[in-house]
Amino acid sequence: GQQVMQIPQYQHVQEGEDFTTYCNSSTTLSNIQWYKQRPGGHPVFLIQLVKSGEVKKQKRLTFQFGEAKKNSSLHITATQTTDVGTYFCAGGYQKVTFGIGTKLQVIP
Amino acid sequence: DTAVSQTPKYLVTQMGNDKSIKCEQNLGHDTMYWYKQDSKKFLKIMFSYNNKELIINETVPNRFSPKSPDKAHLNLHINSLELGDSAVYFCASRPWDRGGTEAFFGQGTRLTVV
């Protein structure tokens, strides 16, 4: 079945540094979604990518979908303490399979 | 207004007990899900219902039984609770006819089996 791998699992950065998490699927994805879960909270949708090679930006966040539609990345420029949380990628049309998540800690 | 609401938020119970978690969504979505998030934060899909019909049933012990009385509700009943069932259980919903859309999650139910 479809597997979605995500690396790294944990990342500590100094406030102001950049951060990137990578997502890889064993199969071609129809779409990729990214979610953020704050500590003690629930996953909240950030964005969806559909097209091969697509790049989308949300303020300091940049999302990319690979040309082969099997990988994706989320890059945060100049992290802030409000960026703390676990970032999940998720793929699949009806059955949404989540990656293991990357837990981001931002040190003030 | 809460889009996806789960009750209870916290549940502490003894091994061997039977418990239920309720979920309701007021978004008019056709599809609802149950996810289990373990201590390592891995989100694993358990079940999915579309318009009261079970469409996804992952390898989950048959002690777990979902029930959907209508498309706005998806409850999870767990029999003979075990220590390993301790986790956070999330309900989620999304439209059916647009499968590639965002999922809305409930606040989660933290189940602790002692």
Interface residues (C-beta under 8 A of the other chain):
Chain A: S30 N31 Q33 Y35 Q37 G41 H42 P43 V44 F45 Q48 V50 T86 F88 A90 Y93 Q94 K95 V96 T97 F98 I100 G101 K103
Chain B: T31 Y33 Y35 K40 K41 F42 L43 K44 I45 S48 I55 I56 F90 A92 R94 W96 G99 G100 T101 E102 A103 F104 F105 G106 Q107 G108
